[in-house]
Amino acid sequence: MTVPQPPPFECGGLTRDMLLAGGLAAAIRKSQPDVVLLTDEQRRANLAALLAERPDHGRGVLVFAYGSLIWNPAIHITDRRLARLDGWHRSFCLATKAGRGDAATPGMLLGLEPGGECVGAVLHVAEADVESELDILWRREMVGAGYVPRWLPVSSLDGQALGSAIAFTINQAGPNYACNLAHAELVRRLSDARGLLGTNWDYLANTREGLRRMGIADEMLDHLAAEVEARRGNV
């Protein structure tokens, strides 16, 4: 049985139907023709290569959610629970000129960077749904080359091993990796950027609220949200 999806926030038009129809890639190409996207063949090959390294066959697949997948997964899941990923941390390090920004004011999306730890959620995809649901997930997360998907070990908050989950880590060799952005510029983008999926502020606010609803505290997001709220109140 599929568990109820999280209560919908502002999803900016990013829906399961849109992903199935290829609408995200089409909308990005229309709004930003210069943005390099993966072809269908490249995306399918990327997914096939990851599944070839799958460690736990026959038990479904775990996906580690740390950003918008928490509040708008758009895939069918059978379970969702808190989890910790060691060796990686949540960071606004991926620039976007389409989804949550444009060429003049790129938006900033979350990625996993090496070091530290990250508390998020693991989403369980049933074995019978692995092929169809991961195809949808790849249409969303791997529309471009911003991430490197990996199998990484996750645990419960009390340290119990949960197995290996797919985690979308930042592609540090990618053209949209933005690790050295000045803090003031990051705050400006989170406050002002807007793209075809909505505002960067909504992305930040929804992620913060999604984490809070699961009982996850993230000081980085809280501090950034406070700074963005102050800026938005003064402009």
Secondary structure in CASP SS format (residue, H / E / C, confidence):
PFRMAT SS
TARGET T0000
AUTHOR 0000-0000-0000
METHOD secondary structure of the structure
MODEL  1
M C 1.00
T C 1.00
V C 1.00
P C 1.00
Q C 1.00
P C 1.00
P C 1.00
P C 1.00
F C 1.00
E C 1.00
C C 1.00
G C 1.00
G C 1.00
L C 1.00
T C 1.00
R H 1.00
D H 1.00
M H 1.00
L H 1.00
L H 1.00
A C 1.00
G C 1.00
G H 1.00
L H 1.00
A H 1.00
A H 1.00
A H 1.00
I H 1.00
R H 1.00
K H 1.00
S H 1.00
Q C 1.00
P C 1.00
D C 1.00
V C 1.00
V C 1.00
L C 1.00
L C 1.00
T C 1.00
D H 1.00
E H 1.00
Q H 1.00
R H 1.00
R H 1.00
A H 1.00
N H 1.00
L H 1.00
A H 1.00
A H 1.00
L H 1.00
L H 1.00
A H 1.00
E C 1.00
R C 1.00
P C 1.00
D C 1.00
H C 1.00
G C 1.00
R C 1.00
G C 1.00
V E 1.00
L E 1.00
V E 1.00
F E 1.00
A E 1.00
Y C 1.00
G C 1.00
S H 1.00
L H 1.00
I H 1.00
W H 1.00
N C 1.00
P C 1.00
A C 1.00
I C 1.00
H C 1.00
I C 1.00
T C 1.00
D E 1.00
R E 1.00
R E 1.00
L E 1.00
A E 1.00
R E 1.00
L E 1.00
D E 1.00
G E 1.00
W E 1.00
H E 1.00
R E 1.00
S E 1.00
F E 1.00
C E 1.00
L E 1.00
A E 1.00
T E 1.00
K C 1.00
A C 1.00
G C 1.00
R C 1.00
G C 1.00
D C 1.00
A C 1.00
A C 1.00
T C 1.00
P C 1.00
G E 1.00
M E 1.00
L E 1.00
L E 1.00
G E 1.00
L E 1.00
E E 1.00
P E 1.00
G E 1.00
G E 1.00
E E 1.00
C E 1.00
V E 1.00
G E 1.00
A E 1.00
V E 1.00
L E 1.00
H E 1.00
V E 1.00
A C 1.00
E H 1.00
A H 1.00
D H 1.00
V H 1.00
E H 1.00
S H 1.00
E H 1.00
L H 1.00
D H 1.00
I H 1.00
L H 1.00
W H 1.00
R H 1.00
R H 1.00
E H 1.00
M C 1.00
V C 1.00
G C 1.00
A C 1.00
G C 1.00
Y E 1.00
V E 1.00
P E 1.00
R E 1.00
W E 1.00
L E 1.00
P E 1.00
V E 1.00
S E 1.00
S C 1.00
L C 1.00
D C 1.00
G C 1.00
Q C 1.00
A E 1.00
L E 1.00
G E 1.00
S E 1.00
A E 1.00
I E 1.00
A E 1.00
F E 1.00
T E 1.00
I E 1.00
N C 1.00
Q C 1.00
A C 1.00
G C 1.00
P C 1.00
N C 1.00
Y E 1.00
A C 1.00
C C 1.00
N C 1.00
L C 1.00
A C 1.00
H H 1.00
A H 1.00
E H 1.00
L H 1.00
V H 1.00
R H 1.00
R H 1.00
L H 1.00
S H 1.00
D H 1.00
A C 1.00
R E 1.00
G E 1.00
L C 1.00
L C 1.00
G E 1.00
T E 1.00
N H 1.00
W H 1.00
D H 1.00
Y H 1.00
L H 1.00
A H 1.00
N H 1.00
T H 1.00
R H 1.00
E H 1.00
G H 1.00
L H 1.00
R H 1.00
R H 1.00
M C 1.00
G C 1.00
I C 1.00
A C 1.00
D C 1.00
E H 1.00
M H 1.00
L H 1.00
D H 1.00
H H 1.00
L H 1.00
A H 1.00
A H 1.00
E H 1.00
V H 1.00
E H 1.00
A H 1.00
R H 1.00
R H 1.00
G H 1.00
N H 1.00
V C 1.00
END
